[in-house]
Amino acid sequence: MRRVVFNQKGGVGKSSIACNLAAIAAARGRRTLVVDLDPQGNSTHYLLGKPASGLKDTVADLLEQTVAFTVFNRRPDEFVHATPYENLFVLPSSPELDFLERKLEAKHKIYKLREALKKLGDNFDDIYIDTAPSLNFYSRSALIAAERCLIPFDCDDFSRQALYSILGEIKDIQEDHNENLVVEGIVANQFQARASLPRQLVGELIEEGLPMLPVRLSSSVKMKESHQANKPLIHFAPKHPLTLQYVDLFRVLQGEKVEAETLV
């Protein structure tokens, strides 16, 4: 399964959601890959820590060979790096993505990521794609390459207004490039259950018929501590309430039943 975590608004938790869901999948025995398409490389640093600095063989190198004059291109799996966690791998980001974007776009390489990930699908049960906070060439490539799309929402009115634009952009991608792309749902992140505004916004979105997922991810300093430790929550704090919410979200996305009382 190829799943993209996408929102063109920054600070909504795309990297955290992609990496933590991927880590849970890997902990369950599923061979799992995180593809980091954000030049900032937050997912890469989260999963690899200090070794992420100065990496060779990145997603930029993989894509660059599609526009380079080479006789033989290297296989996509040659750019995949193991993480410290069993079954969890990363196709790392690079700042070079910024410089490469215009060249890829000019040569109409929008489908090359999909070709690469289809090949990698032979080696992995699940592929999670992290995107930059913009609808750029790489985000479009990810939406074209993915089978499922998960949209983080951080419970403020700016994010609400952005949702309508995001869903419209996804519809265009579905109609023009990827009719098999399914929006799995919108996940409320950094949700404060005791505050009236988040509850009101989520309730109104449900009334509008938007595909809100039933699990809400709470706001917690534990996530920041997890980032600092370069450990996904399932390894850093497996019994913490936020970790259990992530597990419930993973189970919902897998089509598993989750007890009503565990949903916020």
N, C-alpha and C positions, 0 to 999 in steps of 0.2 A: 504494500500500500504506500503510495506517494502522497504525503500530506503537506500542504503549505500553510504556514501561520502568517497571516497577512493583515496589515492595517497600514495605511499610508500616514497615519498620525504617529508621532514618536512618543515614547514613554508609556506605552500601553502593555508592555511585558511580553513582546513577541519572543525574544530570545529565551526568557525564563520559561515560558510555556513550552516552546519547542524542545528545549534541552531536558526539562523535567519530565515531560511525557515520553521522550525518547529513552531517558534513563529508566523509567518504570517499565517500558516495553522490554528493554535489555535485561532488567532484573528478573523479568518473567521468562527469560530464556529466548526471547526473540532477537535475532541478529538485526541490529538497528544502526542506521546511519543518519547523522545530522549533516545537512548541507548548509554552509554558512555563506550567504550571498550578500551580506552587509559588509562593506569595506571597513567598518569600525571593528568587526571581528569579535563581537561580544560573546557569541556562542562558542567560538574557537577558544577564547581565553577562559570561559567558564569551564569547559570540559578538559582543557589541556594544562591550564595554569601557565607557569613561566616558560615551559617548552614551546608555547604558541608563538613566542617572539622570534622573528627571523626564520620562520618555517620555509622550506622549499617544497615544491610539489603541492600547490594550492589549487583551489577552484579557478583562480585566474590563469594559472599555467595550463590547466585542462582546457579552458575556453580559448586561450590564446593560440593554441595549436590549430584551431579551426580556421584561423585567418593567416597563419604563417605558411611559408612555402617549404613544407617538409614532405618528404617522400612517404614516411611511415609515422602515423600518429600513435602515441602511446595509449594503452587501454585506460579507461576511466578508473579501474580499480588500483592503478599504480599511483593515484593521487590521494588515496584514502589512508588516513592515519588512525592507528589504534589509540584509544583513551585508556586511562588507568582502570576502567570498569569493564568487566567481562561482557562481551557481546555488543559493546557500544563503540562506535567508530565515528570519525568526523572527516568530512571533506572541507578543509579549512579555508577561511577567508584570507584576503590579502588586500593591502591598500592599493595594489596595482589594478584592482577592479575599476577604480575611478578613471584611470588613464586608458583602460582597455574598452570601456563602454562605448565610446563614440566609434571606435573602429569596428566593433561587433555590429553595432546598429547600422553603420554605413554599408556593411556587407551582408545585411539581412540574415544574421545568424540566430534569429529568435527561437528557432526550433532545436538548436544544438544541445541545449541543456536537457530537453526531453529525450533526445536520442541517447545521451550519456546515462541518464537515470534509468532508462529502460534497460540498458545493458547492466547497470549496477543492480537492478531488480533481481537478477539471477543469483546475486550473492547475499541479498538482504531481504528480510521479511518486511521491514518497515523503513521508510525514508521520510525524515522530517526536514522541511526546507524553511530556513529562517531568512527573512527578507529585510531590506532596508526600509526606513520609514518614509517611503515615497513610491509613487507609481512610475518607476523608471524601467529601463530595458530589462534589468535583472528580475524585478518583481513580475513583469509581464511574462518573462521566460519561465519563472517559477509557476505562475498560474497556468501557463500552457503545458508545463511538464507534470503538474499534479493531477491526482484523481479526487482529492478531497481538499477543502479549504476551511480553515478554522479562523474566526475573526475575534481577536481580543477587543474588549470594550472596557474603558476604565471609569465609567459611571460619572461623567460630567456632560454638560450640555454641548460643549464643543465636540466631544467624541460622538454624541448622538447625531449631530448634524453631519459629521463626517461619514457616519454609517450609510446614509442614503447614497452618497457619492460612491462609496466603496462597493456597495451592492450593484450600483449601475455599471461601474467599471467591470466587475466580475461578470455581469450579464453580457456585456460586449465581448469579453474574452470567450465566454461559452458559445456565443452565436458565431463568432468569426474564426476561432482557433481551436477550441477544446470543448466540444459538446458533451464530453463525459465528465467534466468537472462538476462536482457536487459541493454545495455549501453545507457543511456539516452543522454549522450553527455559530452563534455569537456567544462568547464566554465572558461573563462579567468578572473583571480582574480588579484587585485591590478594593474589593467590596467591603463596605462597612455596614454590617447588618443592623447596628443600632442607630444609624443615621437615616433620617427620613428621605433625603434627596436620592441616594442610590436606590432605595426600595421603590420610590416613586418612578424614577426613570426606567428601571427594569420592568415594573408593572405596566407602564405606558407602552413600552416596546412590545411586550407580550400582547397587549390589547390591539396593537397595530398589526399583529400577525407576523412579526419578525421572528426568526428561528432562534430564540434565546434558549441556551442549554440550561438544564435544571441545576447544575452544580455551579456555585459561586466560589471564586477564589478570594480569600480574605487578604486584607492588608496586614503584613507582618514584617517585623525587623528580621525575622528568621531567614527571609529570602535574601536580604542584603548580606547577612552573615554567611549564607550559603555561597553567594557570589565571591565573597572575600576568601573563603576557604577553597574555592574552585571545586566544590562538591555539590552535585545535585541533591535535592532534599531527601530523596529516598535513601541516600547514603549518609547524608549529613545529620538528618534528624528524622528517622523513619516513623516515629510515633507522634510527631508534631501535628496539630490540627490542620495546618496548611498542607503538609505532606499528604495527609489522609484525603483532603479535598482533591488534590491532584490525582490520587489513586482512583477516587470516585469518578473524576472527569475522564480518566483513561478508560475506566470500565464502561462508562456511558458511551464513549466513542467506539468501543469494541462491541456495543450492542448487548452488554451484560446488564442484568437487573441490579439496581442499587436500592437499598432500603430507604424508604421515604425519610426517616429521621436523620439520615446522614446528609441530606440535601439541605442547603441553606435557603 
